[in-house]
Amino acid sequence: MAGKNESVGKTLLVAFLVCLVCAVVVSTAAVSLRPVQQKNQTLDRRVNILQAADLYQPGMDVEKAFNTIERKFIDLETGEYVEKPDSYDQLKAAKDPERSERLSGEEDIAGIKSQADVAEVFLARKDNGELSRIILPVRGYGLWSTLYGFMALEADGKTIAGLGFYQHGETPGLGGEVDNPKWKALWEGKKLYDEDGDIAIEVVKGSVDSGTPNAENKVDGLAGATLTSKGVSNLVRFWVGEKGFGPYLERMRNQSGGEA
């Protein structure tokens, strides 16, 4: 009986040691790979920003291209620039009650529940320093998931230059068509506001052509994906509205030449 117990004990000891070694190996690998993962995440984020602004070319030196992009921070209530450390994370701030505002009802048409007090914005400039693009991080709920992306505006602060999402869980072939280059291209040149300055941009059911009233404010809906289309429409309207970048974009439009 003693021999049997000793055998079981040895088996358990070996199993424990194997588990311990595996845990150490996995932990060590995770720690050693973390800098590489963080570098790849940063690179991917920069590529998405450049793509939204229509400044990305396959094979380009992303780091060099991103040198023309300036990251700034905005107090969303006032639209004024504020100082924040480079480590500031807008998404984490949105989950912190002390650094965010809880949203509800009609003010939360994007379905994000809470909004950080301070948001980041990216400014792309030409070689002569002139502002060429205003790039805004945007997010909002579609049918199955929250869509995260970037929307680029022309220097006038009212004309869309590009829109793209880097993360979502919408249905492939339906809501997932937000990734379709043909659909994304439809956003280029669209106007955010009507002649009275009110938010007018929207994704509509069906297609938009030259005969569609106020066609400059409308984008084709995604076939078979009504709720995703509505979600994209709502999130865009939210982020250029009062609870989003509205005050900042108004300030930009009022400045001579749209200079930051």
C-alpha positions in Angstrom: 0.0 0.0 0.0 2.9 2.3 0.9 4.5 1.6 -2.5 1.3 2.5 -4.3 1.0 5.8 -2.4 4.6 6.6 -3.1 4.0 6.0 -6.8 1.0 8.3 -6.8 3.0 11.0 -5.0 5.8 10.8 -7.5 3.3 11.1 -10.4 1.7 14.2 -8.8 5.1 15.7 -8.2 6.1 15.2 -11.8 2.8 16.7 -13.0 3.3 19.7 -10.7 6.9 20.3 -11.9 5.8 20.0 -15.6 3.0 22.5 -15.0 5.5 24.8 -13.1 8.0 24.7 -16.0 5.3 25.3 -18.6 4.0 28.3 -16.6 7.5 29.8 -16.3 8.1 29.3 -20.0 4.7 30.9 -21.0 5.2 33.8 -18.6 8.8 34.4 -19.8 7.6 34.3 -23.4 4.8 36.7 -22.7 7.1 39.2 -21.0 9.8 39.0 -23.7 7.3 39.4 -26.5 5.4 42.3 -24.9 7.6 45.0 -26.5 7.2 43.4 -29.9 3.4 43.2 -29.5 3.2 46.8 -28.3 5.3 47.9 -31.3 3.1 46.0 -33.7 -0.1 47.5 -32.1 1.3 51.0 -32.5 2.3 50.3 -36.1 -1.2 48.9 -36.9 -2.8 51.9 -35.3 -0.7 54.3 -37.3 -1.5 52.4 -40.6 -5.2 52.8 -39.8 -4.9 56.5 -39.2 -3.0 57.0 -42.4 -5.5 54.8 -44.3 -8.5 56.9 -43.0 -6.7 60.0 -44.2 -6.0 58.5 -47.6 -2.3 58.9 -46.9 -1.2 55.3 -46.9 0.5 53.4 -49.7 1.5 49.7 -49.5 5.2 49.3 -48.8 5.6 52.9 -47.5 7.7 53.8 -44.5 4.9 54.1 -42.0 7.1 55.7 -39.3 8.4 58.4 -41.8 4.9 59.0 -43.1 3.5 59.4 -39.6 6.0 62.2 -38.9 3.6 64.5 -40.7 0.9 63.6 -38.2 0.5 65.5 -35.0 -1.3 64.1 -32.0 -3.2 66.5 -29.8 -5.7 66.3 -26.9 -9.0 68.1 -26.7 -11.4 69.0 -23.9 -14.6 67.9 -25.6 -16.8 70.3 -23.7 -14.9 73.4 -24.7 -13.2 72.2 -27.9 -9.9 73.6 -26.6 -6.5 71.9 -26.7 -5.2 70.6 -23.3 -2.0 68.9 -22.2 -1.9 65.2 -21.6 1.0 62.7 -21.4 1.7 60.5 -24.5 0.5 57.5 -22.4 -3.0 58.9 -22.2 -5.6 56.3 -23.3 -9.0 57.7 -24.3 -10.8 54.3 -24.0 -9.5 53.7 -20.5 -10.5 57.2 -19.5 -14.0 56.6 -20.8 -14.3 53.8 -18.2 -13.1 56.0 -15.3 -16.0 57.9 -13.6 -13.6 60.7 -12.6 -12.4 61.3 -16.1 -15.6 60.7 -18.1 -19.3 61.6 -18.4 -22.0 59.0 -18.3 -24.3 59.2 -21.3 -28.0 58.1 -21.6 -31.0 58.4 -23.8 -30.9 60.4 -27.0 -27.5 61.9 -26.2 -26.0 58.4 -26.5 -27.0 57.6 -30.1 -23.7 55.8 -30.6 -24.4 53.4 -27.8 -21.0 53.9 -26.0 -22.5 54.5 -22.5 -19.8 56.9 -21.4 -17.5 59.5 -22.9 -14.0 60.6 -21.8 -13.7 64.2 -20.9 -10.6 64.5 -23.1 -10.2 63.0 -26.5 -7.3 62.7 -28.9 -7.2 64.0 -32.4 -4.6 63.7 -35.2 -3.6 66.5 -37.5 -2.0 65.8 -40.9 0.0 68.5 -42.5 1.5 69.2 -45.9 5.2 69.8 -46.4 4.7 73.5 -45.9 3.0 73.0 -42.5 -0.5 73.7 -43.8 -3.2 71.6 -42.3 -4.5 68.9 -44.7 -6.6 66.5 -42.6 -8.3 66.3 -39.2 -8.4 62.7 -38.1 -10.9 61.7 -35.4 -11.1 58.4 -33.5 -14.7 57.2 -33.5 -16.6 54.3 -32.1 -20.2 53.1 -31.8 -22.5 50.1 -31.6 -23.6 48.3 -34.8 -25.7 45.1 -34.7 -23.4 42.7 -32.8 -20.5 44.8 -31.7 -18.8 48.1 -31.1 -17.1 49.4 -34.2 -13.8 51.2 -33.6 -12.3 53.4 -36.3 -11.0 56.7 -37.6 -12.8 59.4 -39.6 -10.7 61.9 -41.6 -12.0 65.4 -42.4 -10.7 67.9 -44.8 -9.1 71.0 -43.3 -12.4 72.8 -43.5 -13.7 70.6 -40.7 -16.9 69.7 -42.5 -16.0 67.6 -45.5 -15.3 63.8 -45.0 -12.0 62.6 -46.5 -12.3 59.0 -45.3 -13.8 56.6 -42.9 -12.5 53.2 -41.8 -12.9 50.7 -39.0 -10.1 48.6 -37.5 -12.1 46.5 -35.1 -15.7 45.2 -35.1 -17.6 42.0 -34.9 -20.3 42.6 -37.6 -21.6 39.7 -39.8 -19.3 38.9 -42.7 -20.9 39.7 -46.0 -23.5 41.9 -44.4 -22.6 44.4 -41.7 -19.0 43.3 -42.3 -19.2 45.2 -45.6 -18.1 48.3 -43.6 -14.6 47.0 -44.6 -15.5 47.0 -48.3 -13.3 49.6 -50.1 -16.1 50.5 -52.5 -18.4 51.4 -49.6 -15.7 53.3 -47.8 -15.0 55.3 -50.9 -18.6 56.5 -50.9 -17.8 58.7 -47.8 -15.2 60.8 -49.6 -16.4 64.3 -50.2 -19.6 64.0 -48.2 -20.7 67.0 -46.1 -21.3 66.7 -42.4 -23.6 69.7 -42.2 -26.4 71.3 -44.1 -26.5 75.0 -45.2 -27.8 76.0 -41.7 -24.9 74.3 -40.0 -27.0 71.4 -38.6 -25.7 67.8 -38.7 -27.1 66.3 -41.9 -24.8 63.4 -42.7 -26.6 60.0 -42.6 -26.5 56.5 -44.0 -29.8 55.9 -45.9 -31.6 52.8 -47.0 -30.9 52.0 -50.7 -28.5 54.0 -52.9 -27.7 57.6 -53.4 -27.3 59.2 -56.8 -27.1 62.7 -58.3 -30.9 62.9 -58.3 -31.2 62.2 -54.5 -32.2 65.3 -52.5 -29.2 66.5 -50.4 -27.1 63.8 -51.9 -24.0 65.5 -50.5 -25.1 64.5 -47.0 -26.1 60.9 -47.7 -24.3 57.6 -48.1 -25.6 54.3 -49.5 -26.8 51.8 -46.8 -25.3 48.4 -46.6 -27.5 45.8 -48.4 -29.1 43.4 -45.8 -27.5 45.2 -42.9 -30.0 47.8 -41.8 -29.0 47.9 -38.1 -25.2 48.1 -38.9 -25.9 50.9 -41.4 -27.9 52.8 -38.7 -25.2 52.2 -36.2 -22.6 53.7 -38.5 -24.8 56.6 -39.2 -25.5 57.2 -35.5 -21.8 57.0 -34.5 -20.7 59.5 -37.2 -23.4 61.9 -36.2 -22.6 61.5 -32.5 -18.8 62.2 -32.9 -19.4 65.4 -34.9 -22.1 66.5 -32.5 -22.2 68.3 -29.2 -21.1 65.3 -27.0 -18.3 64.5 -29.5 -16.0 66.7 -31.5 -18.7 69.2 -32.3 -17.3 72.1 -30.3 -13.8 71.5 -31.5 -14.8 71.3 -35.2 -16.8 74.5 -34.8 -13.7 76.2 -33.5 -11.7 74.9 -36.3 -14.2 76.1 -38.9 -14.2 79.6 -37.3 -10.5 79.9 -37.5 -9.0 81.6 -40.6 -8.0 78.9 -43.1 -8.8 76.1 -40.7 -5.4 76.3 -39.1 -4.9 74.5 -35.7 
